[in-house]
Amino acid sequence: MGGIIWVIIVGFVAGIIARLLSPGPNNPNGFILTTVLGIAGAFLATFIGQAIGHYGPEQGAGFITATIGALVVLFIWNRLVAARVIPDIGNR
């Protein structure tokens, strides 16, 4: 249980850092959406790290890996918005 809380906290911070590192017109606006994408990136980084054996079953991704995961999720978000697969919530 502590591992999941750690991933959420790290993902929260990683989402904010990823948003600052990846400025652009299709960035998700809003505090909640940015942190949700960061948390998704942290879970992605944790899953991939555990799948390749870098992390143990009860370990979560660190800040750097979670930030990289958040950047990947943010990149996917940007491509989906650019292709108009999902609406751009910030431009209404």
C-alpha positions in Angstrom: 0.0 0.0 0.0 2.9 2.4 0.8 4.3 1.8 -2.7 1.1 3.0 -4.4 1.0 6.2 -2.2 4.7 6.8 -3.1 4.0 6.4 -6.8 1.1 8.9 -6.5 3.2 11.5 -4.7 6.1 11.1 -7.1 3.8 11.2 -10.0 2.2 14.4 -8.7 5.6 16.1 -8.6 6.7 14.5 -11.9 3.6 15.8 -13.7 4.4 19.4 -12.6 8.0 19.0 -13.7 7.1 17.4 -17.0 4.7 20.3 -17.7 7.4 22.8 -17.1 9.9 20.8 -19.3 7.4 20.4 -22.2 5.9 23.8 -23.0 3.7 23.9 -26.1 0.2 24.8 -27.4 -1.3 21.3 -26.6 -0.2 21.1 -23.0 -3.0 20.1 -20.7 -4.3 23.1 -18.8 -5.3 22.8 -15.3 -3.8 21.5 -12.1 -5.8 18.3 -11.9 -5.2 17.2 -15.4 -1.5 17.9 -15.2 -1.1 15.9 -12.0 -3.3 13.0 -13.3 -1.0 12.7 -16.3 2.0 12.8 -14.0 0.6 10.1 -11.8 -0.2 8.0 -15.0 3.4 8.5 -16.1 4.7 7.4 -12.7 2.6 4.3 -12.9 3.8 3.6 -16.4 7.4 4.0 -15.3 6.9 1.7 -12.3 5.2 -0.9 -14.5 7.9 -0.9 -17.1 10.7 -0.8 -14.4 9.2 -3.8 -12.6 8.6 -5.7 -16.0 12.3 -5.4 -16.9 13.5 -6.2 -13.4 14.8 -2.8 -12.5 12.4 -2.4 -9.5 11.2 -5.0 -7.1 7.5 -5.9 -6.6 7.0 -3.3 -3.8 9.2 -0.6 -5.3 8.0 2.4 -7.2 9.7 4.6 -9.8 12.0 7.4 -8.6 11.7 11.0 -9.4 13.8 10.9 -12.6 12.1 7.8 -14.0 8.7 9.1 -13.1 9.4 12.4 -14.8 10.5 10.5 -17.9 7.3 8.5 -17.7 5.2 11.7 -17.3 7.0 13.2 -20.3 6.0 10.1 -22.4 2.4 10.3 -21.3 2.4 14.1 -22.0 3.9 13.4 -25.5 1.1 10.9 -26.2 -1.5 13.4 -24.9 -0.1 16.1 -27.2 -0.2 13.7 -30.2 -3.8 12.7 -29.5 -4.8 16.3 -29.2 -2.9 17.3 -32.4 -4.6 14.4 -34.3 -8.0 15.6 -32.8 -8.6 12.2 -31.3 -9.4 13.8 -28.0 -10.6 17.4 -27.5 -8.2 20.1 -26.3 -9.7 20.9 -22.9 -7.7 24.1 -22.6 -9.1 25.7 -25.8 -12.8 26.1 -25.3 
